[in-house]
């Protein structure tokens, strides 16, 4: 079944001048309607961009946002409450900086190397004088290692001080050095691993980047690495995702990097396109089948050919005469021998739905701008009202907790609106998934509540008015 041509959402590609395009029309092969393109031209282009998206009637805007435009697109997404961004700006939070990756990991208790973030440089130098070495110093702004050129190993305080004097990195972001066997890049679509490979440092070196002489191979990626990558993808609520996982000599696995912006073979981008079409069409388009450990076989192909291969499809396992022979093939995985096709039942493709609430609002989480060395000031000459403050020990999260609303409080608010009873409240919560999502819908655009049977435009307007009155009290 699925949606008809008229019912399908109108798609748009989000492009930017000077930025490589992750998707194009060929990744969405078979989509019957026109896919618009909207290009952001930087500088003072925000208002024009918003008007163009509205004029073209775009429902879903697809594409990654680079670190330097992230905060602007936070504002753009708020100005376009009806438009779904894929990936969402919350999912792309980790794209902006290594600091954001760290704060994301801290929130969800994900294993990472012990990390320190200092905006107060005097406090950082006091700590660096007494800490143990070696340490890894990184440029925080931007998600990637830039081929390893902005990642440095220091063996004592003198080296650390000289490096910071030369590089002027802000904030001062550094980690405990973790001896690694290798690191592993895992790519996921709908929380399912679809490609994974080892990156190993040259003999006597510690950087694993291939641009620095590191090697790569696709065989026997461990279960605990894939399980961690799935956990991280789910925490980010990501339609597509990539993790770099450190495989330590101590046997532990730790997250090094994670983001939606990553280098991917063309066939991976095709799979992402197929996944998005399936997700947005209520089943009209086929969900791509991406069997576990497909990368071991594809990885045997020369990389120059892999970089041009397109529209790769796999059939699902079904018993037959041939299947009776080939279906007996097992793989050592997680300490036991398993049929490969059985792993597809364990690692499922999830349909990631739109979220209406903001998990990482910039008013709280934009440390990089609000705590810059020369922060932007308001016309009054004062720092932004909601700028975050560095804590005494900046290697830990602030003890400040988020303000949240309970189901009973939401119920009390909604039932105070004439025409809404508890049954309608339950319908609203069931439709949007949870209390936080309902609050996000009310706060951003209450007209979306009319998706729920029994909620008219008039009733949605009453809820919006009551919500504004509540906030103004």
N, C-alpha and C positions, 0 to 999 in steps of 0.2 A: 504494500500500500504506500504509505509515506505521503508527503505533501505534493500538491500539484504545482505546476510552474508559478501560478499566481500566488500560492501560499508560501512559497520559499522566501526566506529573507533575502534582501538585496545586499550583495557582498561588495566590499571595496577593498582594494589593496592600499595599505599605508606605505608610501614611499617617501624618501627624503633625498634632497640634493646631496651629492658627495658620499652617500652611504650605499654600500652594496645591497642589492635586493635579495631577500631570502626566498620569496615566492614570485611566481609569475603565472599567467593563465594556463600554461601547460601542466602545472601542478594540480589544477582543478579540472582535469579532463572529464568532459561529460556534463559539466554544470550547464543547464539549458538556458539560463538567463544571462544577460550582460553583467560582467563584473567590472565595476567602476575602478578607477585609480585616482587617488588623491595624493598630491605631492606637497610635502612641507618644505618651504624655502628658507627656513631659519630667520634670523633677525626678528623683525616685528610681524611675523606671518601668522600669528595665532588666530586673530579674528577672521582673517580671510579664509584660513583653513577650516574653521568652524562653519562659516557660511557655506563653503563649497560642499562639505559633508551634508549639511541640511538640504541644500539645493538639489543634490543628487539623490536624496532620499535613502541614504545608506543605513542599513540596519546593523550590519556586522563589519567592523574594520579589522583587517587581518595584517599583522606585521609587527616586527620588533622595533622598540624605541631605543636608540643609543643613549648612553649615560648622560651625555651633554644636553639631551632634550627631555630627559625623564620628567623633571619637575614641571616643565611647560605642558607636557602631555597629561600630567595629573590634573592640571587646570582645564585642559581641553576636554578630558573625559567627564569632568563635572558639568561642563557646559553642554554636553551631549548625553544626557541621562538615558535616552532611548537607545543609544548606540552601544552594542556590545563590542568591546575590544578583545581580540584574540591574538596573543595571550592578554589577560587582564593586566592592568597597571599594578595590581597587588602581586600577581605572579611574577611580573617583571621587576619587582623591588630589588631582587638580587642582581639584576643586570647592571645596576648603577655603580656599585662599588664593592670592594672586598669587605668594607665595614658592614654594608648591608647584608652580605652573605653571612657574616659573623653574627649579626643581631638576629637574623632569621634562624640560624642554628641554635643560638642561645634560647630563643623562645620555645623551640620545639625539642630541646634537649637532644640535639643531634651531635654525634661525636665529631669534633674538630680538634686540630692541634691547639694547645693552650694559647690564647690570643690576647693581646693587649692593645688598647686604643686610647691614645692620649691626644687631647686637644690642647692641654696645658703642657707646653714643652719643658718647663722647669720640673714639673712632676715626673715627666718621662725620663729626663736625664738623671734625676735622683734614683729612680727605679733601676735604670740601666747600669748605674754604678755598682749596685749591690746584687744584681741578678746573676744567675748562672748562664754560661754560654756553651755552645753556640746559639745564636738567634737568627731567625729569618726575617729580614726587613723587606716590606713590600710597599709599592705605591698603591694606595687604597682606591683611588678614583678610577672607575672602569672595572669590568668584571674579570678580564682575562689577564694572563701573565705576560701578554705582549711578546710571546715567544721566549719568555724568561728574562728579557732585558731589563725589567723593572722589579726583579726579585733578586735579593742579595743575601749572602750568608756572611755573618760577622762572628769573629771568635773572641772578641773582648770589647771592653768599653771604648777604648781608643778608636778601634775600627768603626764602631757604631756612631760615635760622635763625628768622626771625619766624614762618614757617609752622609749623615743627616745635614752636616754643614754644606756639603757639596750639592745634594739633591733637593734640599728644602721641602721634603715631603710633609704634607699636612692633610689629615692628622698623622701623628706618628703611630704607625701600625706595624706591629711585629709579633712574631710567634716563636714558641719553643721549637727548636729543630728536632724533627722526628726522622730518625734513620729509616729509609724506605727500601723495600725490595723493588718496588716499582709503583707507578700510579696507573689507574685504570679509568678510562673515559667510558661512561655508560650513557647511551641516548635512549630516551623513552618516549612513547606515544600513548596517551591515555593510560599512563602509569605502567605500561608494559615495556620491558627492555627489548629494543629492536636492533641494537648494535652495541658491541662492547669490545674494547681492545686494550692490551697492556702497552704502556710506554715505559721503557727501561733506560736508565742513564748509562752512558758509556763507562767503561771500566775506570774506576778511580774518581768519577764525577758524581754530582748529586742532582743536577737538573735533568729532568726526563724529556724535555721538549725536543721534538724531532728536529726543530730548527737549530738546536744546540748539539746535535749529533746523537740524540736518543734514538732507540729502535722501537718498533712496535710489532705486535703479533696479536692474533685473535683467539688463540686456543685456551680452553679451560679456565675461563673467568670464574672465580669462586662464587658459591652460593651466597655467602655473607655480604659480598660486594653488591650483587644484584638486589638482594633484599634491602640493603641500606639505600640504594638508589631509588627503589620503589617507595620506600618510606619517605624519602626527601621529596620526591615528586608529588606524593599525596599531600604532604604538608604544604607545598606551594600551590596545590590545586591547579596543576599545570596541564594544559592540553598537550604540550610537548616540552621536553626538558632534557638537559644534559648535566651529568655530575662527573667531577674528577675526584676519584677516591684514592687516598693514599693507603697502600698495603704495607704496613709497617713491619720492620724486622722483629718487633715484639708480638707479631701475630694479630694486632688490632687493625681495624679499618677506620679511617677518618675522612671526613669531607674536606677537600681542598677548595674546590670551586663548584658553583652551580649556577645555571642561567638558562634562559630561553634563546639567547643569542650564541650560536656555536656553528662551527664549520661542519657541514653535513653533505654527504654524497647526494647527487640529484635524486636517486631512487628513494632516499630517506625523506626528502622534501615532497616527493610524489605521495609517499605513504601518509605523511602528515596532511596533505591536501585531501586525500581520500577519506581520512579519519574525520576531518572537519566537515566534509560534505555529508558523510554518514550521520554525524552528530546533529547537524543543523536541519536535516531533512526528515527526521522521525522515521528513519529506516528506508526511505526511498532509494538511497544509494547504499551499496554493499559495504559493510565494514571490512577494511583490509585485513587479510590474514597474514600475520608476520610471525612465523613459527620461531620458537625459542632456539637459540644458537644457529639461526640462519647465517649469522655473521662468520661462523667458523668456515662454512663452505664458500660464501662470497669472498671471504678474506683470502682465499687461495688464488683469487683472480688478481692479475697485475693492477696496481693502484691506478695507473694511467687509464686503464679501461674502466675501472670502477667509477672514475670521475666523470665518465660520459654515459654510463648505463642508465636507462630510463625505464619506467613503467614495469618494474619487476613484480610478478605476482606468484604467489604460492597457493597450491591447493591444500585443503585440509585433509588430514589422514582419514581414510575410510577403508575398512577391511575389504580385501579382494584377494585374488590368487597371488598377485604381486605383493600385496600388503602382508600376506601371511609370511612372506620371506623377509621383506624389508622392515616390516613392523616389529621384528624381533631384535632390531638393533637397539642396544642400550648404551647409556653413558654414565660414567661415574660422576655423581653429583650429590653434594652434601653428605658424603660418607656412605652412599648406597648407589646401586645400579638402578636406573630408571629408564623407561621408554621416553624418548624425546617428545613424542606427541602428547604424553601425559603432562609434561611441564606447561603446555599451553592452558591446561585447566587450572594450574596453580597461579600462573602469571597471566591474568586476564586483562583485556582491554576495557577500560572504564570510560563511560560517557561523561566527560567533565562538563557540568552545567554552569551557566552564568551565575555569578554572585552579585548581589546588590549592595552588600555592606562593604565598607572600606576597612581593611585590616591594618594597612600601613599608611595612615594619613600623614601628609607632609608636615602639617602643623606640629606633629610630635616627632616624626622620624627623620626629618631632613637635617640631620646634624651637619652634613658637609657644607651646606650654605649658611645655616644659622650660626654655626660656630667656626666660620671661616676666619682666617687671619685678619682680613678686612671685610667683615660682614656687611651686606647691604643694609642700610638703615632707612627707616621711614622718614617722611618729610619733617617730622618733629625732631629728628636727629637721634631718636632712641632705637634700641635694638628691637626686633620683632617681639610682640607681646608674648607669644607662645613658644619662643625659641627654647630648645632644650638646654638644660644646664649640665655641665660636666660634673660627675660625682667625684667624691674623694678618691675612690679607687676606680679608675676608669676601665679597668680590665673586667669589671663585672657590670651586669645590668643594674639600672636604677631600681630601687625597691618600689618605685611608683607603680601602682596597678591601674589597669584600664577600668574606666567606669562602664558597667554593663547593666542591662535591663533584664529582669527576670520575666518568665512567662506570666506569672501572676500580675506583675506590674503592667505588662503589655495588655493583658486581658482587662485589667481595671481601666486602663486608658481607652481602649477601643469600645468597651461596653458603656463608657460614659457618653459616647456619640449616639444620638438618637437613631434607632433603626438597626443597631448591631447588638446581637446577643452572643452568648458563649459559643453556640453552635457555629455562627459565622466566624468567630475568632479562630476556632479550631480549623475551619475550612481554609482560612487565610494562611495559618501557620503550616498546615499540611501542603498547601500549594507551593509555597516558597521555601519550604524545607526546615527552617528553624526561626527562632525569635529574632536573631541578629539580622537575618536576611529580610524579614518583614520590616524591621526598623529602617534598614537601608532603603527599601522601596518607598516607605512613607517619607523619608528624609529627602530622597533624590527626586522622585516623581510619583506622587500618589495616584495618578491616573492609571498606572500600571496595575493597581489593585482591581481594576475592572476585569482582569483576566479571570478572577475568581467568580464563580457562578453566584449570583445574588448581590454582588457589589456593583451598583450602578454608578454612573458618572457623578450624579448628585451626591450619593453617599461617599464616594471617594473625595469629593470637594469638601464635604463636612469633616472628614478625617484630617485632610490637609489643614483646614482652618484650626481645628482643635490642636493639632501638632504645633503649628506656629504659635498659638496662644500659650501652649505649654513651655515652649522654648523661650518665650519672651518674659515669662514669669520670673 
